[in-house]
Amino acid sequence: MTDVPPSFDVIVVGARCAGSPLAMLLARRGHRILVVDRASFPSDTVSTHFVHQAGLARLHAWGLLDRLRETGVPPLRHMLFANGELSVSGFADPIEGITEVYCPRRTVLDSLLVDAARAAGAEVVERFSVDDVLFADDGRAVGIRGRTTEGREREFRARFVVGADGANSTVAARVGADVYRAVPATGFVYYSYFSGLDWEYQNRTRDERQFASCVTHDDLMMVVVMRKRAAYQEFRADAEAGFQGVIDHVAPELGADLRGRGRREEPFRAIHYADNFYRRSHGPGWALVGDAGYHKDPLTGYGITDAFVHAELLADALHLGLSGAEPIDTAVAGYAQRRDSDSAGVFNLTVAMSELTLSPFLRAVLTAVGQSPGYLRKFFTMVGGGYPSEEFFAPPNLAALYDEVGTPPADRILPAIAGAH
Ligand SMILES: Cc1cc2nc3c(=O)[nH]c(=O)nc-3n(C[C@H](O)[C@H](O)[C@H](O)COP(=O)(O)OP(=O)(O)OC[C@H]3O[C@@H](n4cnc5c(N)ncnc54)[C@H](O)[C@@H]3O)c2cc1C
């Protein structure tokens, strides 16, 4: 197998938020790239689609943000988070010049990314499902085997293989990538698109029930409901009533508005999503990126943003390797290390929030944040990806916050261990 010359520098399996940007960035640097996906674009996927400022900053840097804006997706410049009676609202400082956020339909966003990869010179093969990774005698990944939707088997060879094929990654399974820091998923999600509602961006929780809303293309309001898994059987027995019931319970006035003015325009999408985990994301001749290598609860809406950020990190590492500046496996190991350290804060916060109950620590912090305009902006800037959560939640920063708003000593809760929420 080793004596067959590779046709490509890199094969990328999966062409959505991680795979297409990676393919685009490498192709723009002159590398020969193949990206395959079993889907055919435009293609929807079961995922809501809020993109933080840090993610939009990547699109901007790649010259794609204006294209996204031209699709007519409405900008959002205000956010509200509420838990029971506690609520904070506001918006972030500009992050790399980005002053708004968007919630673009995946049919639109993912197609834009695939088109950009193709325009950059990557070969894009749709309706191609990968079954296997090919290995050389020394165990190095050297290609993929799969089949077209018509059942025709094909093999492709490359110097490097990347799995950008989502949380249930076939590439991860075939290369035997171990999982670490796994935390079981706690919830399930139902969402759909409604006309007749002019709700703001909001994320409200009460008694382990949550809903969020965000305007998207065609002036439709994406409304998503999340509950703990124990409630699943009861919920799905009558999803319409279960959905309405969560909004009635969390915010009765909005429940009445949904019943009165809201009209559901599309079927419900429902999902029991995968656990929170990291996977070893580098090995001889292979790497993982996006959900394939690092997956967390959708609640904080960070999967797309992280896929963009980490695709760029991996593209930089692969370019170092392909151009001979550094051994490729060493460069890619550096990518995985950096991904893990950069993402730890969001991972911890996401896992904590996915309990749908505020810890006493987070309650104390948010109560104080709500009383300080400066910290409110800092909080939303952290949410948008412009300020590290490790710094925001660092004891000296919180002590200054508690001092500023006069939090009584008994209510000044600090994290027991750095990074824990
Ligand atoms: C309910 C829900 C809500 C979410 N809401 C948000 C949100 O609001 N904001 C946000 O940022 N993130 C959200 N996420 C997370 C987000 O969907 C993911 O993090 C993101 O899609 C990851 O992108 P990816 O490219 O890594 O993988 P995916 O988007 O999963 O893409 C993987 C691609 O690989 C292809 N593929 C898989 N296996 C093969 C194979 N064997 N052969 C060929 N192709 C293959 C698939 O067809 C797919 O196109 C949500 C997720 C869920 C489940």
The ligand as an SDF file (V2000), in Angstrom:
LIG
                    3D

 53 58  0  0  0  0  0  0  0  0999 V2000
  -29.4340   20.0190   19.0770 C   0  0  0  0  0  0  0  0  0  0  0  0
  -28.1410   20.6840   18.7650 C   0  0  0  0  0  0  0  0  0  0  0  0
  -28.0640   22.0560   18.7760 C   0  0  0  0  0  0  0  0  0  0  0  0
  -26.8540   22.7040   18.5200 C   0  0  0  0  0  0  0  0  0  0  0  0
  -26.8260   24.0560   18.5190 N   0  0  0  0  0  0  0  0  0  0  0  0
  -25.6730   24.7120   18.2360 C   0  0  0  0  0  0  0  0  0  0  0  0
  -25.6520   26.1320   18.1780 C   0  0  0  0  0  0  0  0  0  0  0  0
  -26.6570   26.8310   18.3480 O   0  0  0  0  0  0  0  0  0  0  0  0
  -24.4620   26.7170   17.9060 N   0  0  0  0  0  0  0  0  0  0  0  0
  -23.3210   26.0000   17.7190 C   0  0  0  0  0  0  0  0  0  0  0  0
  -22.2600   26.5820   17.5210 O   0  0  0  0  0  0  0  0  0  0  0  0
  -23.3300   24.6550   17.7490 N   0  0  0  0  0  0  0  0  0  0  0  0
  -24.4810   23.9980   17.9940 C   0  0  0  0  0  0  0  0  0  0  0  0
  -24.4950   22.6360   18.0020 N   0  0  0  0  0  0  0  0  0  0  0  0
  -23.2540   21.9190   17.7460 C   0  0  0  0  0  0  0  0  0  0  0  0
  -22.9240   21.9100   16.2610 C   0  0  0  0  0  0  0  0  0  0  0  0
  -23.9790   21.3290   15.5480 O   0  0  0  0  0  0  0  0  0  0  0  0
  -21.6430   21.0970   16.0360 C   0  0  0  0  0  0  0  0  0  0  0  0
  -20.6710   21.4130   16.9940 O   0  0  0  0  0  0  0  0  0  0  0  0
  -21.0790   21.3480   14.6530 C   0  0  0  0  0  0  0  0  0  0  0  0
  -22.0010   20.9790   13.6680 O   0  0  0  0  0  0  0  0  0  0  0  0
  -19.7940   20.5450   14.4760 C   0  0  0  0  0  0  0  0  0  0  0  0
  -19.3700   20.6520   13.1460 O   0  0  0  0  0  0  0  0  0  0  0  0
  -18.5070   19.4860   12.5000 P   0  0  0  0  0  0  0  0  0  0  0  0
  -18.1720   19.9700   11.1350 O   0  0  0  0  0  0  0  0  0  0  0  0
  -17.4260   19.1000   13.4240 O   0  0  0  0  0  0  0  0  0  0  0  0
  -19.4490   18.2200   12.4370 O   0  0  0  0  0  0  0  0  0  0  0  0
  -20.9370   17.9810   11.7790 P   0  0  0  0  0  0  0  0  0  0  0  0
  -21.6180   19.2760   11.6510 O   0  0  0  0  0  0  0  0  0  0  0  0
  -21.4930   16.9050   12.5830 O   0  0  0  0  0  0  0  0  0  0  0  0
  -20.5410   17.5060   10.3110 O   0  0  0  0  0  0  0  0  0  0  0  0
  -19.9790   16.2510   10.0850 C   0  0  0  0  0  0  0  0  0  0  0  0
  -20.1620   15.9040    8.6160 C   0  0  0  0  0  0  0  0  0  0  0  0
  -19.4970   14.6720    8.3950 O   0  0  0  0  0  0  0  0  0  0  0  0
  -20.2830   13.8860    7.5310 C   0  0  0  0  0  0  0  0  0  0  0  0
  -19.9440   12.4820    7.7840 N   0  0  0  0  0  0  0  0  0  0  0  0
  -20.0720   11.8100    8.9550 C   0  0  0  0  0  0  0  0  0  0  0  0
  -19.6430   10.5460    8.8170 N   0  0  0  0  0  0  0  0  0  0  0  0
  -19.2450   10.4150    7.5230 C   0  0  0  0  0  0  0  0  0  0  0  0
  -18.7200    9.3450    6.7810 C   0  0  0  0  0  0  0  0  0  0  0  0
  -18.4980    8.1460    7.3300 N   0  0  0  0  0  0  0  0  0  0  0  0
  -18.4560    9.5230    5.4800 N   0  0  0  0  0  0  0  0  0  0  0  0
  -18.6680   10.7480    4.8900 C   0  0  0  0  0  0  0  0  0  0  0  0
  -19.1670   11.8150    5.5640 N   0  0  0  0  0  0  0  0  0  0  0  0
  -19.4410   11.6480    6.8570 C   0  0  0  0  0  0  0  0  0  0  0  0
  -21.7020   14.2050    7.8630 C   0  0  0  0  0  0  0  0  0  0  0  0
  -22.5590   13.9380    6.7670 O   0  0  0  0  0  0  0  0  0  0  0  0
  -21.6070   15.7020    8.2010 C   0  0  0  0  0  0  0  0  0  0  0  0
  -21.9120   16.4870    7.0620 O   0  0  0  0  0  0  0  0  0  0  0  0
  -25.6850   21.9470   18.2480 C   0  0  0  0  0  0  0  0  0  0  0  0
  -25.7600   20.5660   18.2140 C   0  0  0  0  0  0  0  0  0  0  0  0
  -26.9670   19.9340   18.4550 C   0  0  0  0  0  0  0  0  0  0  0  0
  -27.0280   18.4390   18.4190 C   0  0  0  0  0  0  0  0  0  0  0  0
  1  2  1  0
  2  3  1  0
  2 52  2  0
  3  4  2  0
  4  5  1  0
  4 50  1  0
  5  6  2  0
  6  7  1  0
  6 13  1  0
  7  8  2  0
  7  9  1  0
  9 10  1  0
 10 11  2  0
 10 12  1  0
 12 13  2  0
 13 14  1  0
 14 15  1  0
 14 50  1  0
 15 16  1  0
 16 17  1  0
 16 18  1  0
 18 19  1  0
 18 20  1  0
 20 21  1  0
 20 22  1  0
 22 23  1  0
 23 24  1  0
 24 25  2  0
 24 26  1  0
 24 27  1  0
 27 28  1  0
 28 29  2  0
 28 30  1  0
 28 31  1  0
 31 32  1  0
 32 33  1  0
 33 34  1  0
 33 48  1  0
 34 35  1  0
 35 36  1  0
 35 46  1  0
 36 37  1  0
 36 45  1  0
 37 38  2  0
 38 39  1  0
 39 40  1  0
 39 45  2  0
 40 41  1  0
 40 42  2  0
 42 43  1  0
 43 44  2  0
 44 45  1  0
 46 47  1  0
 46 48  1  0
 48 49  1  0
 50 51  2  0
 51 52  1  0
 52 53  1  0
M  END
$$$$
